């Protein structure tokens, strides 16, 4: 893929991400008064209070924040980030003219709206874009108060949901918290991938034999790390290998055959890029 093809592809994915987020607002969240934080949540509140278009609120919320973060923090945002934030505001109002709510059940709206919002935002972020939102306000709050960005983000979103609780009632605020939680998980899923693999760390008296057997029987690469037992003070090689979920039983079988007294730690790996797995 050439450089220009890559640029077009990335802008296309940011466009899809913004479109999915705008659809989630109009299909699920806005009609059911679920203000799950962010510019969309604030826009939902103002829409029902004074009739402001949600997309306009998103634009008015994001543009000053982009300028403020650039001024105070010296951050340079990519064109894709600004493009994604502006496109989300525009598409939210465009889709509002010809789409309608899919469900009137607030629980279904919170689940599916949160999921679709997370997928859309996650896509934009995965391809180095952004839809703006409360992360910009969180950066400013961190700059002026010293509060960690994660806590600042939680505070801003919680403040918007608390305001929604005052306007729409506490029950809808609880649904908004559910939608926010689901969207954050969906963002992580899109960002980090769905292809779970397994990582094994093996400490053994026979590292060479185990490594040779893994490479021969599984065709997987093995990396030897230098470690030291702090209790005994002895140096040991720590074998590190990534395998698929179906191969982890073979790893344990190999270790059991060669060195039953070995120490093995197996953990989940969300995404693996490189030879033998998915290409970068």
The 8 nearest C-alpha neighbors of each residue, nearest first, counted from 0:
[[1, 4, 5, 2, 3, 8, 6, 7],
 [0, 2, 4, 3, 5, 6, 7, 8],
 [1, 3, 5, 4, 6, 0, 7, 8],
 [4, 2, 6, 5, 1, 7, 0, 8],
 [3, 5, 1, 7, 6, 2, 0, 8],
 [4, 6, 8, 2, 3, 7, 9, 1],
 [5, 7, 3, 9, 8, 4, 10, 2],
 [8, 6, 4, 10, 5, 9, 11, 3],
 [7, 9, 11, 5, 6, 10, 4, 12],
 [8, 10, 12, 6, 11, 7, 126, 5],
 [11, 9, 13, 7, 12, 8, 14, 6],
 [10, 12, 8, 14, 9, 13, 7, 15],
 [11, 13, 15, 9, 14, 10, 16, 8],
 [12, 14, 123, 16, 10, 15, 11, 128],
 [15, 13, 11, 17, 12, 16, 18, 10],
 [14, 16, 12, 18, 13, 17, 19, 11],
 [119, 17, 15, 13, 122, 123, 19, 14],
 [16, 18, 87, 20, 14, 15, 19, 119],
 [17, 19, 15, 21, 16, 20, 14, 22],
 [20, 18, 119, 22, 16, 21, 17, 15],
 [19, 21, 116, 119, 23, 17, 22, 18],
 [20, 22, 91, 18, 24, 23, 19, 90],
 [23, 21, 19, 25, 24, 20, 26, 18],
 [24, 22, 112, 20, 26, 21, 25, 27],
 [23, 25, 28, 21, 22, 29, 27, 26],
 [24, 26, 22, 23, 29, 27, 95, 28],
 [27, 25, 100, 23, 101, 22, 24, 99],
 [26, 28, 108, 112, 23, 24, 25, 100],
 [29, 27, 24, 33, 31, 30, 112, 32],
 [28, 30, 32, 24, 31, 25, 43, 33],
 [31, 29, 32, 28, 100, 27, 25, 26],
 [30, 32, 29, 28, 33, 105, 103, 27],
 [33, 31, 29, 30, 34, 28, 43, 167],
 [32, 34, 28, 175, 31, 35, 29, 171],
 [40, 35, 33, 175, 36, 43, 32, 163],
 [34, 36, 175, 40, 179, 33, 178, 160],
 [37, 35, 156, 40, 159, 160, 34, 41],
 [38, 36, 133, 132, 40, 39, 156, 41],
 [37, 39, 57, 41, 132, 40, 42, 60],
 [40, 38, 42, 37, 41, 43, 57, 53],
 [34, 41, 39, 36, 43, 35, 37, 42],
 [40, 42, 38, 44, 43, 39, 159, 45],
 [41, 43, 53, 39, 56, 45, 40, 44],
 [42, 44, 46, 40, 41, 45, 29, 34],
 [45, 43, 41, 46, 42, 47, 48, 163],
 [46, 44, 48, 42, 47, 43, 49, 51],
 [45, 47, 50, 51, 43, 44, 48, 49],
 [48, 46, 45, 44, 50, 49, 43, 51],
 [47, 49, 45, 46, 50, 44, 51, 166],
 [48, 50, 46, 51, 45, 47, 44, 52],
 [49, 51, 46, 47, 48, 52, 45, 53],
 [50, 52, 46, 49, 45, 53, 56, 55],
 [53, 51, 55, 54, 46, 50, 56, 92],
 [52, 54, 42, 56, 55, 43, 46, 51],
 [55, 53, 88, 92, 57, 91, 56, 52],
 [54, 56, 58, 57, 52, 53, 59, 88],
 [55, 57, 59, 53, 42, 54, 58, 60],
 [58, 56, 54, 60, 38, 88, 55, 59],
 [57, 59, 55, 61, 60, 56, 88, 62],
 [60, 58, 56, 57, 61, 62, 55, 63],
 [61, 59, 57, 58, 56, 62, 38, 63],
 [62, 60, 64, 58, 59, 63, 131, 57],
 [61, 63, 65, 64, 59, 58, 60, 66],
 [64, 62, 66, 65, 61, 67, 60, 59],
 [65, 63, 67, 61, 66, 62, 68, 135],
 [64, 66, 62, 68, 63, 67, 61, 69],
 [65, 67, 63, 69, 64, 68, 70, 62],
 [68, 66, 64, 70, 69, 65, 63, 71],
 [69, 67, 72, 65, 71, 70, 66, 64],
 [68, 70, 73, 74, 66, 67, 72, 71],
 [71, 69, 67, 68, 73, 72, 66, 74],
 [70, 72, 68, 69, 73, 67, 139, 142],
 [73, 71, 68, 74, 69, 70, 142, 67],
 [72, 74, 69, 70, 71, 75, 68, 67],
 [75, 73, 69, 72, 76, 68, 70, 71],
 [76, 74, 69, 73, 77, 68, 72, 65],
 [75, 77, 74, 80, 78, 81, 69, 65],
 [78, 76, 79, 80, 75, 81, 128, 127],
 [77, 79, 81, 80, 82, 76, 128, 83],
 [78, 80, 128, 82, 77, 81, 83, 10],
 [81, 79, 128, 129, 83, 77, 82, 78],
 [80, 82, 84, 78, 83, 79, 85, 77],
 [81, 83, 79, 85, 80, 84, 86, 78],
 [84, 82, 130, 86, 80, 129, 81, 85],
 [83, 85, 130, 131, 81, 87, 86, 82],
 [86, 84, 88, 82, 87, 83, 81, 58],
 [85, 87, 89, 83, 88, 84, 82, 90],
 [88, 86, 17, 90, 84, 85, 89, 91],
 [89, 87, 54, 57, 85, 91, 58, 86],
 [88, 90, 86, 87, 91, 92, 54, 93],
 [91, 89, 93, 87, 92, 88, 94, 86],
 [92, 90, 21, 54, 88, 94, 89, 93],
 [91, 93, 95, 54, 90, 94, 89, 52],
 [94, 92, 90, 95, 91, 96, 89, 97],
 [93, 95, 96, 91, 92, 97, 98, 90],
 [94, 96, 92, 93, 98, 97, 25, 91],
 [97, 95, 94, 93, 98, 92, 99, 91],
 [98, 96, 95, 94, 99, 93, 92, 25],
 [99, 97, 95, 94, 96, 25, 100, 26],
 [98, 100, 26, 101, 25, 97, 95, 30],
 [99, 101, 26, 102, 27, 30, 25, 98],
 [100, 102, 26, 99, 27, 103, 108, 25],
 [103, 101, 104, 100, 108, 27, 107, 26],
 [102, 104, 105, 31, 100, 101, 108, 30],
 [103, 105, 107, 102, 106, 108, 31, 109],
 [106, 104, 108, 107, 109, 31, 103, 174],
 [107, 105, 109, 108, 104, 110, 174, 111],
 [106, 108, 110, 104, 109, 105, 111, 102],
 [107, 109, 27, 105, 112, 106, 111, 110],
 [110, 108, 178, 106, 112, 107, 113, 111],
 [111, 109, 107, 113, 108, 112, 178, 114],
 [110, 112, 114, 108, 113, 109, 107, 115],
 [111, 113, 23, 27, 109, 108, 115, 114],
 [112, 114, 178, 182, 116, 181, 110, 111],
 [113, 115, 111, 182, 117, 112, 116, 185],
 [116, 114, 118, 112, 117, 113, 23, 111],
 [117, 115, 20, 119, 113, 114, 118, 23],
 [116, 118, 182, 186, 185, 114, 120, 115],
 [117, 119, 121, 115, 116, 120, 185, 186],
 [16, 120, 118, 20, 19, 116, 122, 121],
 [119, 121, 123, 117, 122, 118, 16, 116],
 [120, 122, 186, 118, 124, 189, 119, 123],
 [123, 121, 125, 16, 119, 124, 120, 118],
 [122, 124, 13, 128, 16, 120, 129, 121],
 [123, 125, 128, 127, 121, 129, 126, 122],
 [126, 124, 122, 190, 123, 127, 121, 128],
 [125, 127, 124, 9, 123, 128, 122, 13],
 [128, 126, 124, 125, 123, 129, 79, 80],
 [127, 129, 80, 79, 123, 124, 126, 13],
 [130, 128, 80, 124, 123, 83, 131, 84],
 [129, 131, 84, 83, 132, 80, 87, 120],
 [132, 130, 84, 129, 61, 135, 134, 133],
 [133, 131, 37, 38, 134, 135, 130, 61],
 [132, 134, 37, 136, 135, 137, 152, 155],
 [133, 135, 137, 136, 132, 152, 138, 131],
 [136, 134, 138, 133, 137, 132, 64, 139],
 [135, 137, 133, 139, 138, 134, 140, 64],
 [136, 138, 151, 152, 134, 140, 135, 139],
 [139, 137, 141, 135, 136, 140, 148, 142],
 [140, 138, 142, 136, 141, 137, 143, 68],
 [141, 139, 137, 143, 142, 138, 144, 136],
 [140, 142, 145, 146, 138, 139, 144, 143],
 [141, 143, 139, 140, 145, 144, 138, 72],
 [144, 142, 140, 141, 145, 139, 146, 138],
 [145, 143, 141, 146, 140, 142, 139, 147],
 [144, 146, 141, 142, 143, 147, 140, 148],
 [145, 147, 141, 144, 151, 148, 150, 140],
 [148, 146, 150, 149, 141, 151, 145, 137],
 [147, 149, 151, 150, 141, 137, 152, 138],
 [150, 148, 152, 151, 147, 153, 137, 146],
 [149, 151, 153, 147, 152, 148, 154, 146],
 [152, 150, 137, 148, 154, 149, 153, 147],
 [153, 151, 137, 149, 155, 150, 154, 134],
 [152, 154, 150, 156, 151, 155, 157, 149],
 [153, 155, 151, 157, 152, 156, 158, 150],
 [156, 154, 158, 152, 157, 153, 151, 159],
 [157, 155, 36, 159, 153, 158, 154, 37],
 [156, 158, 160, 154, 159, 155, 153, 161],
 [157, 159, 161, 155, 156, 160, 154, 162],
 [160, 158, 162, 156, 36, 161, 157, 163],
 [159, 161, 163, 157, 162, 158, 36, 172],
 [162, 160, 164, 158, 163, 159, 157, 165],
 [163, 161, 159, 165, 164, 160, 158, 166],
 [164, 162, 160, 166, 161, 165, 167, 172],
 [163, 165, 168, 169, 172, 161, 162, 167],
 [166, 164, 162, 163, 168, 167, 161, 169],
 [165, 167, 163, 164, 168, 162, 44, 48],
 [168, 166, 164, 163, 165, 171, 169, 32],
 [167, 169, 164, 165, 170, 171, 166, 172],
 [170, 168, 164, 172, 171, 173, 167, 165],
 [171, 169, 173, 172, 168, 174, 164, 167],
 [172, 170, 174, 173, 169, 168, 33, 175],
 [171, 173, 164, 175, 169, 170, 174, 160],
 [174, 172, 176, 170, 175, 171, 169, 177],
 [173, 175, 171, 177, 172, 176, 109, 178],
 [174, 176, 35, 172, 178, 33, 173, 177],
 [177, 175, 179, 173, 174, 178, 35, 180],
 [176, 178, 174, 180, 175, 179, 181, 109],
 [177, 179, 113, 109, 175, 181, 176, 180],
 [180, 178, 176, 182, 35, 177, 181, 175],
 [179, 181, 177, 183, 178, 182, 176, 184],
 [182, 180, 178, 184, 113, 183, 179, 114],
 [181, 183, 117, 113, 185, 114, 179, 184],
 [184, 182, 186, 180, 185, 181, 117, 179],
 [185, 183, 187, 181, 182, 186, 188, 180],
 [184, 186, 117, 188, 182, 187, 183, 118],
 [185, 187, 121, 117, 183, 189, 184, 188],
 [188, 186, 190, 184, 185, 189, 191, 183],
 [187, 189, 185, 186, 191, 192, 190, 184],
 [188, 190, 186, 121, 192, 187, 191, 185],
 [191, 189, 187, 125, 188, 121, 192, 186],
 [192, 190, 188, 189, 187, 270, 269, 193],
 [193, 191, 189, 188, 270, 190, 194, 269],
 [192, 194, 195, 188, 269, 191, 270, 189],
 [195, 193, 192, 270, 269, 196, 271, 268],
 [194, 196, 269, 268, 193, 270, 267, 197],
 [197, 195, 243, 268, 244, 267, 242, 194],
 [196, 198, 267, 242, 268, 266, 241, 243],
 [197, 199, 241, 266, 265, 240, 267, 268],
 [198, 200, 265, 240, 264, 239, 201, 241],
 [201, 199, 239, 264, 238, 263, 237, 265],
 [200, 202, 263, 238, 237, 262, 203, 199],
 [203, 201, 237, 262, 261, 263, 238, 236],
 [202, 204, 261, 205, 206, 201, 262, 258],
 [203, 205, 206, 261, 202, 258, 235, 236],
 [206, 204, 203, 208, 207, 209, 258, 257],
 [207, 205, 209, 208, 203, 210, 204, 236],
 [206, 208, 210, 209, 205, 211, 212, 204],
 [207, 209, 211, 210, 206, 205, 212, 257],
 [208, 210, 212, 206, 211, 207, 213, 254],
 [211, 209, 213, 207, 212, 208, 206, 221],
 [210, 212, 208, 214, 209, 213, 215, 207],
 [211, 213, 215, 209, 210, 214, 216, 208],
 [214, 212, 210, 216, 217, 215, 211, 209],
 [213, 215, 218, 219, 211, 212, 217, 216],
 [214, 216, 212, 213, 218, 217, 211, 219],
 [217, 215, 213, 212, 214, 218, 219, 211],
 [218, 216, 219, 213, 214, 215, 246, 212],
 [217, 219, 214, 215, 216, 220, 213, 275],
 [220, 218, 214, 217, 221, 213, 242, 240],
 [219, 221, 214, 240, 218, 222, 241, 213],
 [220, 222, 240, 239, 210, 219, 238, 223],
 [223, 221, 239, 238, 224, 240, 220, 237],
 [222, 224, 238, 237, 236, 239, 221, 225],
 [225, 223, 237, 236, 238, 226, 222, 239],
 [224, 226, 236, 237, 235, 223, 227, 234],
 [227, 225, 235, 236, 234, 237, 224, 228],
 [228, 226, 234, 233, 235, 229, 232, 225],
 [227, 229, 232, 231, 230, 233, 234, 226],
 [228, 230, 232, 231, 227, 233, 234, 226],
 [229, 231, 228, 232, 233, 227, 234, 226],
 [232, 230, 233, 228, 229, 227, 234, 235],
 [231, 233, 229, 228, 230, 227, 234, 235],
 [234, 232, 231, 228, 227, 235, 229, 230],
 [235, 233, 227, 226, 228, 232, 236, 225],
 [236, 234, 226, 227, 225, 237, 233, 202],
 [235, 237, 225, 224, 226, 223, 238, 202],
 [236, 238, 224, 202, 223, 201, 225, 226],
 [239, 237, 223, 201, 200, 222, 224, 236],
 [238, 240, 200, 222, 199, 221, 223, 237],
 [239, 241, 221, 199, 198, 222, 242, 238],
 [242, 240, 198, 197, 199, 239, 196, 243],
 [243, 241, 197, 246, 196, 198, 247, 240],
 [244, 242, 196, 246, 245, 197, 247, 241],
 [243, 245, 246, 196, 247, 197, 242, 195],
 [244, 246, 243, 247, 248, 242, 249, 196],
 [247, 245, 249, 243, 244, 248, 242, 250],
 [246, 248, 250, 249, 244, 245, 251, 242],
 [247, 249, 251, 250, 246, 252, 245, 244],
 [250, 248, 252, 246, 247, 251, 253, 245],
 [251, 249, 247, 253, 248, 252, 254, 246],
 [250, 252, 254, 248, 249, 253, 255, 247],
 [251, 253, 249, 255, 250, 254, 256, 248],
 [254, 252, 250, 256, 255, 251, 249, 257],
 [253, 255, 251, 257, 256, 252, 258, 250],
 [254, 256, 259, 252, 253, 258, 257, 251],
 [257, 255, 253, 254, 258, 252, 259, 251],
 [258, 256, 254, 255, 253, 259, 209, 208],
 [257, 259, 260, 261, 255, 254, 256, 205],
 [260, 258, 255, 261, 254, 257, 256, 262],
 [259, 261, 258, 262, 203, 255, 204, 254],
 [262, 260, 203, 258, 259, 202, 263, 201],
 [261, 263, 202, 201, 203, 260, 264, 200],
 [264, 262, 201, 200, 261, 202, 265, 199],
 [263, 265, 200, 199, 201, 266, 262, 198],
 [266, 264, 199, 198, 200, 263, 197, 267],
 [265, 267, 198, 197, 199, 268, 264, 196],
 [266, 268, 197, 196, 198, 269, 195, 265],
 [269, 267, 196, 197, 195, 270, 198, 266],
 [268, 270, 195, 191, 192, 194, 267, 196],
 [269, 271, 192, 268, 191, 194, 195, 272],
 [272, 270, 276, 277, 273, 269, 268, 196],
 [273, 271, 277, 279, 278, 276, 270, 274],
 [272, 274, 278, 276, 277, 279, 275, 271],
 [275, 273, 276, 278, 277, 272, 279, 220],
 [274, 276, 273, 277, 219, 278, 272, 220],
 [275, 277, 274, 273, 272, 271, 278, 242],
 [278, 276, 272, 273, 279, 271, 275, 274],
 [277, 279, 273, 272, 276, 274, 275, 271],
 [278, 272, 273, 277, 271, 274, 276, 270]]
